Amino acid sequence: MATITKRDLVVKISNETGKTQQEVFDIIQHFVEQVTSSLANNDDVVLRNFGAFQVTKTKPKIGRNPNKPEAPVPIPARAVVKFKPGKELKERVAKVLPQLKD
């Protein structure tokens, strides 16, 4: 199982499109900045057939410190980003199951 970095995406897209790596990097960087900015404004980001990003709020809860289990640690409510995959992404990822290793 490989890890794909932003650099890997830039090189691959550059090779496939004929655009320079700098042009592709700038586009990807602008995309990331726009998604981040939209989520920071509590807007949903929906990319058809890929998925949707949305900001949700977690409830406050009480945690435990493993070193001092008798002392409760309050964990405040916070905003987190959730991702819901789209139909096409779900279908393509489902085909990976036979290849996954435990």
PyMOL CGO cylinders between C-alpha atoms (Angstrom):
from pymol import cmd
from pymol.cgo import CYLINDER

trace = [
    CYLINDER, 0.00, 0.00, 0.00, 1.57, 3.29, -1.12, 0.3, 1, 1, 1, 1, 1, 1,
    CYLINDER, 1.57, 3.29, -1.12, 1.19, 6.80, 0.20, 0.3, 1, 1, 1, 1, 1, 1,
    CYLINDER, 1.19, 6.80, 0.20, 0.52, 9.43, -2.45, 0.3, 1, 1, 1, 1, 1, 1,
    CYLINDER, 0.52, 9.43, -2.45, 1.81, 12.92, -1.64, 0.3, 1, 1, 1, 1, 1, 1,
    CYLINDER, 1.81, 12.92, -1.64, 0.93, 16.27, -3.14, 0.3, 1, 1, 1, 1, 1, 1,
    CYLINDER, 0.93, 16.27, -3.14, 4.23, 16.12, -5.02, 0.3, 1, 1, 1, 1, 1, 1,
    CYLINDER, 4.23, 16.12, -5.02, 3.30, 12.71, -6.48, 0.3, 1, 1, 1, 1, 1, 1,
    CYLINDER, 3.30, 12.71, -6.48, -0.03, 14.14, -7.67, 0.3, 1, 1, 1, 1, 1, 1,
    CYLINDER, -0.03, 14.14, -7.67, 1.70, 17.13, -9.24, 0.3, 1, 1, 1, 1, 1, 1,
    CYLINDER, 1.70, 17.13, -9.24, 4.14, 14.95, -11.17, 0.3, 1, 1, 1, 1, 1, 1,
    CYLINDER, 4.14, 14.95, -11.17, 1.45, 12.52, -12.34, 0.3, 1, 1, 1, 1, 1, 1,
    CYLINDER, 1.45, 12.52, -12.34, -1.00, 15.23, -13.45, 0.3, 1, 1, 1, 1, 1, 1,
    CYLINDER, -1.00, 15.23, -13.45, 1.81, 17.19, -15.11, 0.3, 1, 1, 1, 1, 1, 1,
    CYLINDER, 1.81, 17.19, -15.11, 2.86, 14.13, -17.11, 0.3, 1, 1, 1, 1, 1, 1,
    CYLINDER, 2.86, 14.13, -17.11, -0.74, 13.37, -18.14, 0.3, 1, 1, 1, 1, 1, 1,
    CYLINDER, -0.74, 13.37, -18.14, -1.75, 16.90, -19.12, 0.3, 1, 1, 1, 1, 1, 1,
    CYLINDER, -1.75, 16.90, -19.12, 1.45, 18.40, -20.50, 0.3, 1, 1, 1, 1, 1, 1,
    CYLINDER, 1.45, 18.40, -20.50, 1.19, 21.32, -18.05, 0.3, 1, 1, 1, 1, 1, 1,
    CYLINDER, 1.19, 21.32, -18.05, 4.32, 22.29, -16.16, 0.3, 1, 1, 1, 1, 1, 1,
    CYLINDER, 4.32, 22.29, -16.16, 4.73, 20.99, -12.63, 0.3, 1, 1, 1, 1, 1, 1,
    CYLINDER, 4.73, 20.99, -12.63, 4.60, 24.57, -11.33, 0.3, 1, 1, 1, 1, 1, 1,
    CYLINDER, 4.60, 24.57, -11.33, 1.25, 25.20, -13.05, 0.3, 1, 1, 1, 1, 1, 1,
    CYLINDER, 1.25, 25.20, -13.05, -0.20, 21.98, -11.65, 0.3, 1, 1, 1, 1, 1, 1,
    CYLINDER, -0.20, 21.98, -11.65, 1.19, 22.72, -8.18, 0.3, 1, 1, 1, 1, 1, 1,
    CYLINDER, 1.19, 22.72, -8.18, -0.39, 26.19, -8.22, 0.3, 1, 1, 1, 1, 1, 1,
    CYLINDER, -0.39, 26.19, -8.22, -3.77, 24.74, -9.22, 0.3, 1, 1, 1, 1, 1, 1,
    CYLINDER, -3.77, 24.74, -9.22, -3.66, 22.05, -6.54, 0.3, 1, 1, 1, 1, 1, 1,
    CYLINDER, -3.66, 22.05, -6.54, -2.54, 24.59, -3.95, 0.3, 1, 1, 1, 1, 1, 1,
    CYLINDER, -2.54, 24.59, -3.95, -5.39, 26.97, -4.88, 0.3, 1, 1, 1, 1, 1, 1,
    CYLINDER, -5.39, 26.97, -4.88, -7.84, 24.06, -4.68, 0.3, 1, 1, 1, 1, 1, 1,
    CYLINDER, -7.84, 24.06, -4.68, -6.64, 23.12, -1.19, 0.3, 1, 1, 1, 1, 1, 1,
    CYLINDER, -6.64, 23.12, -1.19, -6.80, 26.75, -0.05, 0.3, 1, 1, 1, 1, 1, 1,
    CYLINDER, -6.80, 26.75, -0.05, -10.35, 27.17, -1.40, 0.3, 1, 1, 1, 1, 1, 1,
    CYLINDER, -10.35, 27.17, -1.40, -11.59, 23.97, 0.27, 0.3, 1, 1, 1, 1, 1, 1,
    CYLINDER, -11.59, 23.97, 0.27, -9.93, 24.97, 3.55, 0.3, 1, 1, 1, 1, 1, 1,
    CYLINDER, -9.93, 24.97, 3.55, -11.35, 28.48, 3.38, 0.3, 1, 1, 1, 1, 1, 1,
    CYLINDER, -11.35, 28.48, 3.38, -14.85, 27.22, 2.61, 0.3, 1, 1, 1, 1, 1, 1,
    CYLINDER, -14.85, 27.22, 2.61, -14.78, 24.73, 5.48, 0.3, 1, 1, 1, 1, 1, 1,
    CYLINDER, -14.78, 24.73, 5.48, -13.43, 27.42, 7.83, 0.3, 1, 1, 1, 1, 1, 1,
    CYLINDER, -13.43, 27.42, 7.83, -16.52, 29.49, 6.87, 0.3, 1, 1, 1, 1, 1, 1,
    CYLINDER, -16.52, 29.49, 6.87, -18.72, 26.49, 7.78, 0.3, 1, 1, 1, 1, 1, 1,
    CYLINDER, -18.72, 26.49, 7.78, -19.63, 25.86, 4.13, 0.3, 1, 1, 1, 1, 1, 1,
    CYLINDER, -19.63, 25.86, 4.13, -19.98, 22.33, 2.76, 0.3, 1, 1, 1, 1, 1, 1,
    CYLINDER, -19.98, 22.33, 2.76, -17.73, 21.33, -0.14, 0.3, 1, 1, 1, 1, 1, 1,
    CYLINDER, -17.73, 21.33, -0.14, -19.37, 18.85, -2.52, 0.3, 1, 1, 1, 1, 1, 1,
    CYLINDER, -19.37, 18.85, -2.52, -17.44, 17.24, -5.38, 0.3, 1, 1, 1, 1, 1, 1,
    CYLINDER, -17.44, 17.24, -5.38, -19.84, 15.11, -7.44, 0.3, 1, 1, 1, 1, 1, 1,
    CYLINDER, -19.84, 15.11, -7.44, -18.87, 11.42, -7.70, 0.3, 1, 1, 1, 1, 1, 1,
    CYLINDER, -18.87, 11.42, -7.70, -16.02, 12.02, -5.25, 0.3, 1, 1, 1, 1, 1, 1,
    CYLINDER, -16.02, 12.02, -5.25, -17.59, 13.08, -1.97, 0.3, 1, 1, 1, 1, 1, 1,
    CYLINDER, -17.59, 13.08, -1.97, -18.59, 15.83, 0.40, 0.3, 1, 1, 1, 1, 1, 1,
    CYLINDER, -18.59, 15.83, 0.40, -16.68, 17.59, 3.15, 0.3, 1, 1, 1, 1, 1, 1,
    CYLINDER, -16.68, 17.59, 3.15, -18.65, 19.20, 5.95, 0.3, 1, 1, 1, 1, 1, 1,
    CYLINDER, -18.65, 19.20, 5.95, -17.91, 20.70, 9.34, 0.3, 1, 1, 1, 1, 1, 1,
    CYLINDER, -17.91, 20.70, 9.34, -19.65, 19.03, 12.28, 0.3, 1, 1, 1, 1, 1, 1,
    CYLINDER, -19.65, 19.03, 12.28, -19.51, 19.64, 16.01, 0.3, 1, 1, 1, 1, 1, 1,
    CYLINDER, -19.51, 19.64, 16.01, -18.42, 16.98, 18.48, 0.3, 1, 1, 1, 1, 1, 1,
    CYLINDER, -18.42, 16.98, 18.48, -20.08, 16.83, 21.88, 0.3, 1, 1, 1, 1, 1, 1,
    CYLINDER, -20.08, 16.83, 21.88, -18.10, 17.63, 25.00, 0.3, 1, 1, 1, 1, 1, 1,
    CYLINDER, -18.10, 17.63, 25.00, -17.10, 14.51, 26.91, 0.3, 1, 1, 1, 1, 1, 1,
    CYLINDER, -17.10, 14.51, 26.91, -15.05, 13.25, 29.81, 0.3, 1, 1, 1, 1, 1, 1,
    CYLINDER, -15.05, 13.25, 29.81, -11.81, 11.46, 28.98, 0.3, 1, 1, 1, 1, 1, 1,
    CYLINDER, -11.81, 11.46, 28.98, -9.33, 9.57, 31.13, 0.3, 1, 1, 1, 1, 1, 1,
    CYLINDER, -9.33, 9.57, 31.13, -5.62, 10.11, 31.53, 0.3, 1, 1, 1, 1, 1, 1,
    CYLINDER, -5.62, 10.11, 31.53, -3.95, 6.66, 31.28, 0.3, 1, 1, 1, 1, 1, 1,
    CYLINDER, -3.95, 6.66, 31.28, -1.33, 7.76, 33.82, 0.3, 1, 1, 1, 1, 1, 1,
    CYLINDER, -1.33, 7.76, 33.82, -3.96, 9.01, 36.30, 0.3, 1, 1, 1, 1, 1, 1,
    CYLINDER, -3.96, 9.01, 36.30, -7.17, 7.08, 35.58, 0.3, 1, 1, 1, 1, 1, 1,
    CYLINDER, -7.17, 7.08, 35.58, -8.85, 8.43, 38.73, 0.3, 1, 1, 1, 1, 1, 1,
    CYLINDER, -8.85, 8.43, 38.73, -8.72, 12.02, 37.42, 0.3, 1, 1, 1, 1, 1, 1,
    CYLINDER, -8.72, 12.02, 37.42, -11.31, 12.83, 34.73, 0.3, 1, 1, 1, 1, 1, 1,
    CYLINDER, -11.31, 12.83, 34.73, -10.16, 15.08, 31.90, 0.3, 1, 1, 1, 1, 1, 1,
    CYLINDER, -10.16, 15.08, 31.90, -12.84, 17.28, 30.31, 0.3, 1, 1, 1, 1, 1, 1,
    CYLINDER, -12.84, 17.28, 30.31, -12.73, 17.31, 26.52, 0.3, 1, 1, 1, 1, 1, 1,
    CYLINDER, -12.73, 17.31, 26.52, -14.56, 20.37, 25.12, 0.3, 1, 1, 1, 1, 1, 1,
    CYLINDER, -14.56, 20.37, 25.12, -16.86, 20.41, 22.10, 0.3, 1, 1, 1, 1, 1, 1,
    CYLINDER, -16.86, 20.41, 22.10, -15.01, 21.18, 18.88, 0.3, 1, 1, 1, 1, 1, 1,
    CYLINDER, -15.01, 21.18, 18.88, -15.49, 21.51, 15.16, 0.3, 1, 1, 1, 1, 1, 1,
    CYLINDER, -15.49, 21.51, 15.16, -14.20, 18.65, 12.99, 0.3, 1, 1, 1, 1, 1, 1,
    CYLINDER, -14.20, 18.65, 12.99, -14.26, 17.95, 9.26, 0.3, 1, 1, 1, 1, 1, 1,
    CYLINDER, -14.26, 17.95, 9.26, -16.20, 14.88, 8.13, 0.3, 1, 1, 1, 1, 1, 1,
    CYLINDER, -16.20, 14.88, 8.13, -15.89, 13.32, 4.69, 0.3, 1, 1, 1, 1, 1, 1,
    CYLINDER, -15.89, 13.32, 4.69, -18.70, 11.37, 3.08, 0.3, 1, 1, 1, 1, 1, 1,
    CYLINDER, -18.70, 11.37, 3.08, -17.58, 9.52, -0.04, 0.3, 1, 1, 1, 1, 1, 1,
    CYLINDER, -17.58, 9.52, -0.04, -19.64, 9.79, -3.22, 0.3, 1, 1, 1, 1, 1, 1,
    CYLINDER, -19.64, 9.79, -3.22, -21.21, 6.87, -5.05, 0.3, 1, 1, 1, 1, 1, 1,
    CYLINDER, -21.21, 6.87, -5.05, -18.46, 6.43, -7.66, 0.3, 1, 1, 1, 1, 1, 1,
    CYLINDER, -18.46, 6.43, -7.66, -15.70, 6.60, -5.03, 0.3, 1, 1, 1, 1, 1, 1,
    CYLINDER, -15.70, 6.60, -5.03, -17.49, 4.03, -2.85, 0.3, 1, 1, 1, 1, 1, 1,
    CYLINDER, -17.49, 4.03, -2.85, -17.90, 1.66, -5.78, 0.3, 1, 1, 1, 1, 1, 1,
    CYLINDER, -17.90, 1.66, -5.78, -14.26, 1.90, -6.87, 0.3, 1, 1, 1, 1, 1, 1,
    CYLINDER, -14.26, 1.90, -6.87, -12.92, 1.51, -3.33, 0.3, 1, 1, 1, 1, 1, 1,
    CYLINDER, -12.92, 1.51, -3.33, -15.17, -1.51, -2.72, 0.3, 1, 1, 1, 1, 1, 1,
    CYLINDER, -15.17, -1.51, -2.72, -13.28, -3.34, -5.48, 0.3, 1, 1, 1, 1, 1, 1,
    CYLINDER, -13.28, -3.34, -5.48, -10.03, -3.02, -3.46, 0.3, 1, 1, 1, 1, 1, 1,
    CYLINDER, -10.03, -3.02, -3.46, -11.20, -5.46, -0.75, 0.3, 1, 1, 1, 1, 1, 1,
    CYLINDER, -11.20, -5.46, -0.75, -9.64, -8.62, -2.26, 0.3, 1, 1, 1, 1, 1, 1,
    CYLINDER, -9.64, -8.62, -2.26, -6.28, -6.84, -2.47, 0.3, 1, 1, 1, 1, 1, 1,
    CYLINDER, -6.28, -6.84, -2.47, -6.22, -5.61, 1.15, 0.3, 1, 1, 1, 1, 1, 1,
    CYLINDER, -6.22, -5.61, 1.15, -3.89, -7.40, 3.51, 0.3, 1, 1, 1, 1, 1, 1,
    CYLINDER, -3.89, -7.40, 3.51, -4.47, -7.61, 7.25, 0.3, 1, 1, 1, 1, 1, 1,
]
cmd.load_cgo(trace, "trace")
